[in-house]
Amino acid sequence: MSPAAAAQPPPKPTPPGHPTLPPTAAAERLAWLDALRGIGAMAVVAEHLLPWFLPSLRPFWFSLGVYGIMVFFLVSGYIIPASLERHGDVRRFWIGRAFRLYPLYLGVTALVVGLAWWVPVRGEVPRDGSAVAAHATMLLDVVSVGGVADTMWTLSYEMVFYLLVTALFVAGVHRRSGLLAVLFAAGSVVVGVAVAGAVVSGGWVAYASAAVFAAGLACVVSGRFRAAGACALGLMGVTLLVLGSRVPWMGVTVLGVMFAGTAVHRWERGRGTLWPVAAAAALVAVAPVRAVMSGWWWAEPDVWITTLVLAAVTFAGAMALRGRRLPRLLTWLGLISYSLYLVHHPLLKYFYEVTGDLRRSPLPLQLAMSVVALAVVLGVSALAYRFVERPMQALGRRLARA
């Protein structure tokens, strides 16, 4: 999540005799989700800015990056299934998702590739057609292909979640979110012990998944063989999650976290209990067994659990404040969070190329350059939201209603 889940669909028409929330009240009702996106986005920006510009301030008692993406994934799990169920229209859902995600994503991809003469594309990106296929589906991390922008890997798990939620909705079993949260959380423990890396890999995985993705979505959007197409997509997503991910346990953990967010939404609406959320949280806390053996600092038990607790407390705190007026800065950051998430890493790399290595520079210079870099990132993100995201989302809504 990622910020890609920043879906704020218009409410359904209210039946006669029911009160209607004014637009300002509806916006305030969802403002806490925007605030969470803003917090998550800024945590990820800090994760990438501090090592280059202010290494002395980078925390190691928890992971800023993992904290930010876990907040995003909780928000995605909370709002995405609710958005689909609210409209009850998978065609409208996917048109909205496509116009929400792809325009900026493709723009950032074009920018990074276009400036490769100056800052080379990451070595994790294959120099063949498999990279094109993987970027076309966004299933990058689950087909073991690096994204041209470092942060694109989380979009893989957002996409798997969308595919699985669509399949569950079409099959009519979408309300079992608590059970799914526990199953995926338990699966993350098992996969963490049994699967060290991608079992299936190679360019053919990217090509095959792109073919299934295109055919399945064509069925879902057109309505012809919709159930078969949705189920094929969901099955493919889960299979790639377990067998194709570069870090399999992490991918399964993410799905457990997202379905825990969905279970919280159902509990809030009086349609479920919180025990599956608690059970999933306990299982996720012990998930990175293999990762600890690999020596990843952010997956060590104390760091991992502290990070998860902070993400959960942040989500719960924002939820407790829903309906109240929140700082405009946070809600504004939430609005531009998808742009902020996608553009900040390439921009920081370009900024670094201009300034050079600042890690041993005097602290005042590091602080000054950090402020300038952050201002550039925020400014470009705001422009991207204004001139790319908003118009494309509006176009997607018009097409979905057509």
BABA-746472 format. One record per residue (C-alpha): x negated, y, z. Coordinates in steps of 0.05 Angstrom, whole numbers, m for minus. Layout:
<selo u="X" v="Y" w="Z"/>
...
# end
This chain:
<selo u="0" v="0" w="0"/>
<selo u="m7" v="29" w="m3"/>
<selo u="24" v="98" w="m17"/>
<selo u="53" v="65" w="m77"/>
<selo u="112" v="46" w="m34"/>
<selo u="133" v="119" w="m27"/>
<selo u="203" v="104" w="m52"/>
<selo u="257" v="151" w="m29"/>
<selo u="318" v="131" w="m71"/>
<selo u="380" v="173" w="m70"/>
<selo u="433" v="144" w="m24"/>
<selo u="492" v="104" w="m50"/>
<selo u="557" v="141" w="m59"/>
<selo u="591" v="143" w="9"/>
<selo u="659" v="109" w="12"/>
<selo u="719" v="154" w="26"/>
<selo u="729" v="169" w="100"/>
<selo u="655" v="161" w="116"/>
<selo u="612" v="221" w="135"/>
<selo u="560" v="243" w="85"/>
<selo u="491" v="266" w="106"/>
<selo u="471" v="333" w="76"/>
<selo u="407" v="331" w="34"/>
<selo u="365" v="364" w="90"/>
<selo u="389" v="312" w="141"/>
<selo u="374" v="255" w="93"/>
<selo u="304" v="283" w="81"/>
<selo u="292" v="289" w="156"/>
<selo u="316" v="218" w="165"/>
<selo u="260" v="194" w="119"/>
<selo u="207" v="245" w="140"/>
<selo u="176" v="197" w="190"/>
<selo u="158" v="150" w="132"/>
<selo u="125" v="208" w="95"/>
<selo u="87" v="225" w="158"/>
<selo u="62" v="154" w="163"/>
<selo u="40" v="155" w="90"/>
<selo u="3" v="219" w="103"/>
<selo u="m33" v="189" w="164"/>
<selo u="m50" v="126" w="125"/>
<selo u="m76" v="164" w="65"/>
<selo u="m120" v="210" w="107"/>
<selo u="m149" v="150" w="145"/>
<selo u="m170" v="118" w="79"/>
<selo u="m200" v="184" w="55"/>
<selo u="m239" v="189" w="120"/>
<selo u="m263" v="117" w="112"/>
<selo u="m295" v="136" w="46"/>
<selo u="m316" v="207" w="62"/>
<selo u="m352" v="197" w="128"/>
<selo u="m406" v="147" w="106"/>
<selo u="m428" v="194" w="50"/>
<selo u="m421" v="261" w="84"/>
<selo u="m416" v="253" w="160"/>
<selo u="m443" v="183" w="177"/>
<selo u="m454" v="202" w="250"/>
<selo u="m379" v="211" w="259"/>
<selo u="m356" v="145" w="229"/>
<selo u="m323" v="101" w="282"/>
<selo u="m341" v="28" w="287"/>
<selo u="m296" v="8" w="346"/>
<selo u="m240" v="4" w="295"/>
<selo u="m235" v="7" w="219"/>
<selo u="m206" v="71" w="191"/>
<selo u="m195" v="39" w="123"/>
<selo u="m160" v="m24" w="149"/>
<selo u="m119" v="19" w="196"/>
<selo u="m95" v="63" w="139"/>
<selo u="m76" v="7" w="92"/>
<selo u="m40" v="m31" w="148"/>
<selo u="2" v="31" w="161"/>
<selo u="18" v="33" w="87"/>
<selo u="36" v="m40" w="84"/>
<selo u="83" v="m34" w="143"/>
<selo u="117" v="25" w="108"/>
<selo u="123" v="m15" w="43"/>
<selo u="153" v="m74" w="79"/>
<selo u="202" v="m30" w="116"/>
<selo u="228" v="10" w="56"/>
<selo u="218" v="m30" w="m9"/>
<selo u="267" v="m88" w="4"/>
<selo u="316" v="m38" w="34"/>
<selo u="311" v="3" w="m30"/>
<selo u="325" v="m57" w="m74"/>
<selo u="382" v="m82" w="m31"/>
<selo u="413" v="m13" w="m26"/>
<selo u="421" v="m8" w="m101"/>
<selo u="429" v="m82" w="m115"/>
<selo u="399" v="m72" w="m184"/>
<selo u="332" v="m104" w="m201"/>
<selo u="330" v="m70" w="m269"/>
<selo u="335" v="m2" w="m237"/>
<selo u="284" v="m22" w="m184"/>
<selo u="231" v="m42" w="m234"/>
<selo u="241" v="18" w="m279"/>
<selo u="233" v="62" w="m218"/>
<selo u="171" v="24" w="m196"/>
<selo u="139" v="28" w="m265"/>
<selo u="148" v="103" w="m270"/>
<selo u="127" v="112" w="m198"/>
<selo u="62" v="72" w="m203"/>
<selo u="35" v="69" w="m274"/>
<selo u="29" v="141" w="m300"/>
<selo u="m20" v="164" w="m247"/>
<selo u="m54" v="96" w="m244"/>
<selo u="m67" v="97" w="m319"/>
<selo u="m90" v="170" w="m314"/>
<selo u="m141" v="154" w="m260"/>
<selo u="m164" v="93" w="m300"/>
<selo u="m174" v="136" w="m362"/>
<selo u="m211" v="188" w="m322"/>
<selo u="m260" v="138" w="m292"/>
<selo u="m272" v="103" w="m358"/>
<selo u="m279" v="170" w="m395"/>
<selo u="m332" v="194" w="m346"/>
<selo u="m370" v="128" w="m345"/>
<selo u="m426" v="163" w="m384"/>
<selo u="m439" v="204" w="m321"/>
<selo u="m419" v="157" w="m264"/>
<selo u="m418" v="84" w="m288"/>
<selo u="m357" v="41" w="m276"/>
<selo u="m365" v="m6" w="m216"/>
<selo u="m403" v="m70" w="m229"/>
<selo u="m344" v="m111" w="m203"/>
<selo u="m304" v="m93" w="m266"/>
<selo u="m314" v="m144" w="m322"/>
<selo u="m337" v="m115" w="m388"/>
<selo u="m286" v="m154" w="m429"/>
<selo u="m211" v="m160" w="m442"/>
<selo u="m197" v="m193" w="m376"/>
<selo u="m207" v="m126" w="m342"/>
<selo u="m154" v="m96" w="m388"/>
<selo u="m106" v="m153" w="m373"/>
<selo u="m117" v="m148" w="m298"/>
<selo u="m108" v="m72" w="m297"/>
<selo u="m45" v="m78" w="m339"/>
<selo u="m11" v="m120" w="m286"/>
<selo u="m45" v="m88" w="m225"/>
<selo u="m58" v="m159" w="m201"/>
<selo u="m132" v="m142" w="m196"/>
<selo u="m152" v="m171" w="m129"/>
<selo u="m111" v="m234" w="m136"/>
<selo u="m145" v="m251" w="m202"/>
<selo u="m214" v="m233" w="m174"/>
<selo u="m224" v="m172" w="m218"/>
<selo u="m250" v="m106" w="m189"/>
<selo u="m211" v="m43" w="m202"/>
<selo u="m243" v="17" w="m237"/>
<selo u="m226" v="56" w="m174"/>
<selo u="m245" v="22" w="m109"/>
<selo u="m178" v="33" w="m75"/>
<selo u="m138" v="m2" w="m130"/>
<selo u="m147" v="m69" w="m97"/>
<selo u="m89" v="m57" w="m49"/>
<selo u="m41" v="m47" w="m106"/>
<selo u="m50" v="m121" w="m122"/>
<selo u="m15" v="m139" w="m57"/>
<selo u="38" v="m87" w="m66"/>
<selo u="53" v="m118" w="m134"/>
<selo u="55" v="m189" w="m106"/>
<selo u="104" v="m164" w="m53"/>
<selo u="149" v="m132" w="m107"/>
<selo u="148" v="m197" w="m147"/>
<selo u="165" v="m239" w="m87"/>
<selo u="219" v="m192" w="m61"/>
<selo u="251" v="m192" w="m130"/>
<selo u="252" v="m268" w="m132"/>
<selo u="281" v="m273" w="m62"/>
<selo u="334" v="m221" w="m79"/>
<selo u="355" v="m256" w="m143"/>
<selo u="357" v="m323" w="m107"/>
<selo u="400" v="m293" w="m52"/>
<selo u="352" v="m311" w="5"/>
<selo u="322" v="m241" w="16"/>
<selo u="349" v="m231" w="86"/>
<selo u="303" v="m283" w="118"/>
<selo u="249" v="m232" w="130"/>
<selo u="232" v="m253" w="201"/>
<selo u="220" v="m325" w="179"/>
<selo u="178" v="m302" w="120"/>
<selo u="136" v="m257" w="165"/>
<selo u="120" v="m315" w="211"/>
<selo u="106" v="m363" w="153"/>
<selo u="58" v="m316" w="118"/>
<selo u="24" v="m297" w="184"/>
<selo u="15" v="m371" w="200"/>
<selo u="m8" v="m383" w="129"/>
<selo u="m62" v="m330" w="138"/>
<selo u="m92" v="m370" w="196"/>
<selo u="m92" v="m435" w="156"/>
<selo u="m119" v="m402" w="93"/>
<selo u="m172" v="m366" w="133"/>
<selo u="m200" v="m433" w="156"/>
<selo u="m189" v="m474" w="93"/>
<selo u="m203" v="m426" w="35"/>
<selo u="m267" v="m385" w="34"/>
<selo u="m256" v="m351" w="m33"/>
<selo u="m221" v="m355" w="m100"/>
<selo u="m206" v="m427" w="m120"/>
<selo u="m186" v="m408" w="m190"/>
<selo u="m226" v="m354" w="m226"/>
<selo u="m249" v="m332" w="m294"/>
<selo u="m221" v="m288" w="m348"/>
<selo u="m167" v="m338" w="m366"/>
<selo u="m132" v="m325" w="m299"/>
<selo u="m124" v="m251" w="m316"/>
<selo u="m99" v="m267" w="m386"/>
<selo u="m50" v="m321" w="m363"/>
<selo u="m22" v="m279" w="m307"/>
<selo u="m12" v="m220" w="m355"/>
<selo u="28" v="m264" w="m402"/>
<selo u="72" v="m290" w="m346"/>
<selo u="79" v="m220" w="m318"/>
<selo u="102" v="m191" w="m384"/>
<selo u="150" v="m247" w="m400"/>
<selo u="179" v="m250" w="m330"/>
<selo u="191" v="m176" w="m325"/>
<selo u="223" v="m175" w="m393"/>
<selo u="273" v="m227" w="m367"/>
<selo u="285" v="m189" w="m303"/>
<selo u="295" v="m121" w="m335"/>
<selo u="336" v="m146" w="m395"/>
<selo u="379" v="m192" w="m354"/>
<selo u="367" v="m252" w="m400"/>
<selo u="343" v="m312" w="m359"/>
<selo u="335" v="m264" w="m300"/>
<selo u="335" v="m317" w="m246"/>
<selo u="283" v="m359" w="m282"/>
<selo u="239" v="m299" w="m296"/>
<selo u="243" v="m273" w="m225"/>
<selo u="227" v="m341" w="m195"/>
<selo u="169" v="m351" w="m242"/>
<selo u="140" v="m284" w="m222"/>
<selo u="149" v="m297" w="m148"/>
<selo u="117" v="m366" w="m153"/>
<selo u="59" v="m338" w="m194"/>
<selo u="48" v="m282" w="m143"/>
<selo u="44" v="m329" w="m83"/>
<selo u="m1" v="m379" w="m121"/>
<selo u="m50" v="m324" w="m141"/>
<selo u="m48" v="m296" w="m70"/>
<selo u="m73" v="m362" w="m41"/>
<selo u="m116" v="m389" w="m98"/>
<selo u="m140" v="m329" w="m137"/>
<selo u="m155" v="m275" w="m85"/>
<selo u="m226" v="m255" w="m71"/>
<selo u="m208" v="m255" w="3"/>
<selo u="m150" v="m304" w="8"/>
<selo u="m136" v="m298" w="82"/>
<selo u="m131" v="m222" w="77"/>
<selo u="m79" v="m226" w="21"/>
<selo u="m35" v="m274" w="59"/>
<selo u="m43" v="m231" w="121"/>
<selo u="m19" v="m170" w="82"/>
<selo u="45" v="m206" w="62"/>
<selo u="57" v="m225" w="134"/>
<selo u="49" v="m153" w="155"/>
<selo u="95" v="m128" w="100"/>
<selo u="150" v="m177" w="117"/>
<selo u="142" v="m158" w="190"/>
<selo u="158" v="m87" w="168"/>
<selo u="221" v="m114" w="133"/>
<selo u="240" v="m151" w="196"/>
<selo u="234" v="m86" w="236"/>
<selo u="282" v="m53" w="187"/>
<selo u="333" v="m110" w="196"/>
<selo u="327" v="m105" w="271"/>
<selo u="338" v="m30" w="268"/>
<selo u="402" v="m43" w="229"/>
<selo u="426" v="m96" w="279"/>
<selo u="414" v="m154" w="230"/>
<selo u="357" v="m189" w="265"/>
<selo u="312" v="m194" w="326"/>
<selo u="241" v="m173" w="340"/>
<selo u="213" v="m241" w="361"/>
<selo u="189" v="m258" w="291"/>
<selo u="152" v="m192" w="289"/>
<selo u="117" v="m209" w="355"/>
<selo u="101" v="m279" w="331"/>
<selo u="74" v="m253" w="265"/>
<selo u="31" v="m201" w="301"/>
<selo u="0" v="m254" w="346"/>
<selo u="m17" v="m299" w="286"/>
<selo u="m45" v="m241" w="245"/>
<selo u="m90" v="m223" w="303"/>
<selo u="m126" v="m290" w="298"/>
<selo u="m125" v="m294" w="222"/>
<selo u="m196" v="m274" w="202"/>
<selo u="m231" v="m337" w="227"/>
<selo u="m271" v="m347" w="164"/>
<selo u="m285" v="m273" w="158"/>
<selo u="m316" v="m270" w="227"/>
<selo u="m362" v="m327" w="206"/>
<selo u="m381" v="m285" w="145"/>
<selo u="m403" v="m228" w="189"/>
<selo u="m354" v="m173" w="166"/>
<selo u="m356" v="m122" w="222"/>
<selo u="m284" v="m98" w="212"/>
<selo u="m258" v="m170" w="221"/>
<selo u="m294" v="m183" w="286"/>
<selo u="m241" v="m198" w="339"/>
<selo u="m248" v="m134" w="380"/>
<selo u="m249" v="m88" w="319"/>
<selo u="m194" v="m126" w="281"/>
<selo u="m146" v="m129" w="340"/>
<selo u="m159" v="m57" w="360"/>
<selo u="m145" v="m35" w="288"/>
<selo u="m80" v="m75" w="285"/>
<selo u="m56" v="m48" w="351"/>
<selo u="m70" v="24" w="330"/>
<selo u="m31" v="13" w="264"/>
<selo u="27" v="m18" w="302"/>
<selo u="29" v="37" w="354"/>
<selo u="27" v="90" w="299"/>
<selo u="85" v="58" w="263"/>
<selo u="125" v="49" w="327"/>
<selo u="111" v="121" w="349"/>
<selo u="133" v="150" w="283"/>
<selo u="195" v="107" w="284"/>
<selo u="212" v="131" w="354"/>
<selo u="209" v="203" w="327"/>
<selo u="253" v="190" w="266"/>
<selo u="306" v="243" w="257"/>
<selo u="263" v="295" w="292"/>
<selo u="227" v="351" w="257"/>
<selo u="155" v="330" w="243"/>
<selo u="95" v="372" w="223"/>
<selo u="102" v="396" w="152"/>
<selo u="29" v="381" w="138"/>
<selo u="40" v="307" w="152"/>
<selo u="102" v="302" w="109"/>
<selo u="68" v="340" w="53"/>
<selo u="9" v="293" w="56"/>
<selo u="59" v="236" w="52"/>
<selo u="90" v="265" w="m11"/>
<selo u="22" v="268" w="m46"/>
<selo u="m4" v="204" w="m13"/>
<selo u="m4" v="161" w="m76"/>
<selo u="m44" v="214" w="m113"/>
<selo u="m89" v="224" w="m53"/>
<selo u="m101" v="150" w="m47"/>
<selo u="m118" v="139" w="m120"/>
<selo u="m159" v="201" w="m138"/>
<selo u="m200" v="212" w="m75"/>
<selo u="m252" v="157" w="m85"/>
<selo u="m272" v="176" w="m157"/>
<selo u="m273" v="250" w="m137"/>
<selo u="m318" v="236" w="m78"/>
<selo u="m365" v="197" w="m123"/>
<selo u="m368" v="256" w="m171"/>
<selo u="m378" v="305" w="m114"/>
<selo u="m434" v="261" w="m88"/>
<selo u="m468" v="262" w="m156"/>
<selo u="m468" v="338" w="m154"/>
<selo u="m491" v="347" w="m81"/>
<selo u="m538" v="289" w="m75"/>
<selo u="m548" v="246" w="m13"/>
<selo u="m526" v="286" w="48"/>
<selo u="m535" v="232" w="101"/>
<selo u="m600" v="262" w="128"/>
<selo u="m580" v="335" w="118"/>
<selo u="m568" v="382" w="177"/>
<selo u="m500" v="373" w="210"/>
<selo u="m475" v="444" w="191"/>
<selo u="m488" v="429" w="118"/>
<selo u="m454" v="361" w="124"/>
<selo u="m393" v="393" w="155"/>
<selo u="m390" v="448" w="102"/>
<selo u="m395" v="399" w="45"/>
<selo u="m343" v="354" w="77"/>
<selo u="m294" v="411" w="82"/>
<selo u="m306" v="430" w="9"/>
<selo u="m299" v="358" w="m15"/>
<selo u="m235" v="349" w="24"/>
<selo u="m207" v="414" w="m4"/>
<selo u="m223" v="390" w="m75"/>
<selo u="m190" v="322" w="m62"/>
<selo u="m127" v="353" w="m32"/>
<selo u="m122" v="405" w="m88"/>
<selo u="m129" v="355" w="m144"/>
<selo u="m81" v="307" w="m109"/>
<selo u="m28" v="362" w="m103"/>
<selo u="m36" v="378" w="m177"/>
<selo u="m30" v="305" w="m196"/>
<selo u="33" v="298" w="m155"/>
<selo u="63" v="362" w="m185"/>
<selo u="46" v="349" w="m257"/>
<selo u="43" v="273" w="m263"/>
<selo u="81" v="239" w="m207"/>
<selo u="142" v="283" w="m201"/>
<selo u="159" v="289" w="m276"/>
<selo u="148" v="214" w="m287"/>
<selo u="191" v="195" w="m228"/>
<selo u="246" v="240" w="m253"/>
<selo u="241" v="209" w="m322"/>
<selo u="244" v="140" w="m291"/>
<selo u="307" v="157" w="m253"/>
<selo u="341" v="183" w="m316"/>
<selo u="323" v="121" w="m355"/>
<selo u="346" v="75" w="m298"/>
<selo u="414" v="109" w="m298"/>
<selo u="421" v="106" w="m373"/>
# end
